[in-house]
Amino acid sequence: TGVLFWAVEKPAEALTIANTPYGLQAYTLTLNLRRAHALATRIDAGRVLINTLAHEPRAPFGGFKHSGIGREYGTFGFEALLEPKSVLV
């Protein structure tokens, strides 16, 4: 595991690099936010960060593919810890 950096000219190149068998988190650094948002929807990762490395505990965190299932943090993570019960009268 680690962080790898590539400089690419075309979004297709970035997708080829980003969409590996793992998909925990991806990062993109760019001046073109519109392109980055479009790219983020096509990256198979549980979290995509654009121009930041900041951790946001209110946002769900978890992987796709071989990086696991389920989510931590945010509403999704909280709901995973609940055990709903119905009482009918």
Contacts in CASP RR format, 6 or more apart in sequence:
PFRMAT RR
TARGET T0000
AUTHOR 0000-0000-0000
METHOD contacts of the structure
MODEL  1
TGVLFWAVEKPAEALTIANTPYGLQAYTLTLNLRRAHALATRIDAGRVLI
NTLAHEPRAPFGGFKHSGIGREYGTFGFEALLEPKSVLV
3 27 0 8 1.000
6 13 0 8 1.000
6 14 0 8 1.000
6 17 0 8 1.000
8 14 0 8 1.000
8 17 0 8 1.000
11 35 0 8 1.000
11 38 0 8 1.000
11 39 0 8 1.000
11 42 0 8 1.000
14 28 0 8 1.000
14 39 0 8 1.000
14 43 0 8 1.000
15 39 0 8 1.000
15 42 0 8 1.000
15 43 0 8 1.000
18 26 0 8 1.000
18 43 0 8 1.000
18 44 0 8 1.000
18 45 0 8 1.000
19 42 0 8 1.000
19 43 0 8 1.000
19 44 0 8 1.000
21 65 0 8 1.000
21 66 0 8 1.000
22 65 0 8 1.000
22 66 0 8 1.000
22 67 0 8 1.000
23 44 0 8 1.000
23 45 0 8 1.000
23 46 0 8 1.000
23 63 0 8 1.000
23 64 0 8 1.000
23 65 0 8 1.000
23 66 0 8 1.000
23 67 0 8 1.000
24 45 0 8 1.000
24 46 0 8 1.000
24 47 0 8 1.000
24 62 0 8 1.000
24 63 0 8 1.000
24 64 0 8 1.000
24 67 0 8 1.000
24 68 0 8 1.000
25 45 0 8 1.000
25 46 0 8 1.000
25 47 0 8 1.000
25 48 0 8 1.000
25 49 0 8 1.000
25 61 0 8 1.000
25 63 0 8 1.000
26 40 0 8 1.000
26 43 0 8 1.000
26 45 0 8 1.000
26 47 0 8 1.000
26 48 0 8 1.000
26 49 0 8 1.000
27 48 0 8 1.000
27 49 0 8 1.000
27 50 0 8 1.000
27 53 0 8 1.000
28 36 0 8 1.000
28 39 0 8 1.000
28 40 0 8 1.000
28 48 0 8 1.000
28 49 0 8 1.000
28 50 0 8 1.000
28 51 0 8 1.000
29 50 0 8 1.000
29 51 0 8 1.000
30 36 0 8 1.000
30 50 0 8 1.000
30 51 0 8 1.000
33 50 0 8 1.000
33 51 0 8 1.000
36 50 0 8 1.000
36 51 0 8 1.000
37 50 0 8 1.000
40 48 0 8 1.000
40 50 0 8 1.000
44 64 0 8 1.000
44 65 0 8 1.000
45 63 0 8 1.000
45 64 0 8 1.000
45 67 0 8 1.000
46 60 0 8 1.000
46 61 0 8 1.000
46 62 0 8 1.000
46 63 0 8 1.000
46 64 0 8 1.000
46 67 0 8 1.000
47 59 0 8 1.000
47 60 0 8 1.000
47 61 0 8 1.000
47 62 0 8 1.000
47 63 0 8 1.000
56 73 0 8 1.000
57 73 0 8 1.000
57 74 0 8 1.000
58 73 0 8 1.000
58 74 0 8 1.000
59 73 0 8 1.000
59 74 0 8 1.000
60 71 0 8 1.000
60 72 0 8 1.000
60 73 0 8 1.000
60 74 0 8 1.000
60 75 0 8 1.000
60 76 0 8 1.000
60 77 0 8 1.000
61 71 0 8 1.000
61 72 0 8 1.000
61 73 0 8 1.000
62 68 0 8 1.000
62 70 0 8 1.000
62 71 0 8 1.000
62 72 0 8 1.000
63 69 0 8 1.000
63 70 0 8 1.000
70 76 0 8 1.000
70 77 0 8 1.000
70 80 0 8 1.000
71 77 0 8 1.000
71 80 0 8 1.000
END
